[in-house]
Amino acid sequence: MASLNGSSFQIAGISSGFDTESIISKLMEVQKKPITEAQSKQAEATKQQAAWRTLNTKLLTLDGDLKTLTNGETFKARAAVSSDDTVFSVSADQGSDLGNFSVTVKQLAQQHQMISSGYATQDAKIGVGKSTGTKLISAGGNIK
């Protein structure tokens, strides 16, 4: 049976004796198979490529971490932290001993001053009470 359907001409069924629609459908499937397989391979390759990129990123991160660990300066660094910098400040350098240290303040420093009542002359002897004689006075590390 021949029919004109839209812009295509079809011969189907009884006229030809073949199931032409089924044959054409099967031929189209066979023709599409390489395209479908190529698309599947491409999708799988894209997944593998993403996995390799992730692995590469992680290896680069590991490489950076290893470089830090192999750097001798990494373990020479010292840090000093005070729980309250307004009361007690600390610092550390590469020569500082390692460890945790605690500082206990038992008494805060108080102002202390001694005042002389003065001397009559530059050559006057220094004394306390009735005793007089030579006394050593240190000023700036120099004994006079």
Buried (B, 14 or more C-beta within 10 A) or exposed (E): EEEEEEEEEBEBEEEEEEEBEEEEEEEEEEEEEEEEEEEEEEEEEEEEEEEEEEEEEEEEEEEEEEEEEEEEEEEEEEEEEEEEEEEEEEEEEEEEEEEEEEEEEEEEEEEEEEEEEEEEEEEEEEEEEEEEEEEEEEEEEEEE
